């Protein structure tokens, strides 16, 4: 049977301006679905997009190429990923005056 | 006890010295083995979580990959459990496994582990990790009690390199308005005491990305509510003066609680990593 794990990487973290999730190690997994939930927001963070970054060392990050909308308050957005290597995170740049409380879950299988 | 010697030629278990009954063996090449994140208690909204719990997030399966050498791997196999703090001085994170106990008997927890800071600069960084900690959260019919031990590596940039315990209880404010939920930040920085003769040099190695695996053992008598043994590599500590955190009464909804909690704390604005290769929990039912 394959391994699986859903990691809640951000729980009620306030994201504003340039924001990124904590690094998460994914070397064992073949596939991931990233879910981003907006628990409460100020302004209009949904005007921005979030995107996936990957890393060889967990320190230096490059864009993976996948992006998805930042959700409006109470909503969830997601993306599907493969071939992401050893470290993953999600980054966004929110408009001035916008912020939200993020619940970021990464569902991994491998 | 001679039966335990039969394990010595088992490639997986031969490095442990368990009590007669193995209760669980956590090999992180086989997944997270029930270790998860701690979420602080809450009602209605996550905003009610106590501040000391808000940073905590999920442990991960790590192959120990670094920028300069690639993957380090585990003591046995590829993966270890990795607990990571946020990059803020004093930040703490925890991974825990939630069990209940069958017998109020002597138990033994053994593990192979190591700790390192995130290698964000080309410096030795040996004082960047403040501490790693092992806590049991236990409740029997009489009370809730919580053995706490930690290795304090550094504090405010100064080397400490000693073992400590904590028995001082923390305030436990009500959470929300139902009257059913309370929470206490029991592993906070205040109230730790030195274990007598508890100084110990630990192999850190010579670069932040080189790590060596260490043996850890703690013995607890669930009947006597005492820590009865503590060992790290070749050092066996005298725990006769070590007290456990103890509350006057049992808490609601926690009967036979037995949680194993591993924590790591950073002393700087770098993430601190606690890697746990494997954990073996054993007990001695015949001497309950």
Interface residues (C-beta under 8 A of the other chain):
Chain A: X3 X5 X7 X8 X9 X10 X11 X12 X22 X23 X24 X25 X27 X28 X39 X56 X57 X58 X59 X60 X86 X87 X101
Chain B: X30 X31 X32 X37 X39 X46 X47 X49 X54 X56 X57 X58 X60 X61 X62 X63 X65 X66 X67 X71 X78 X79 X82 X84 X86 X118 X119 X120
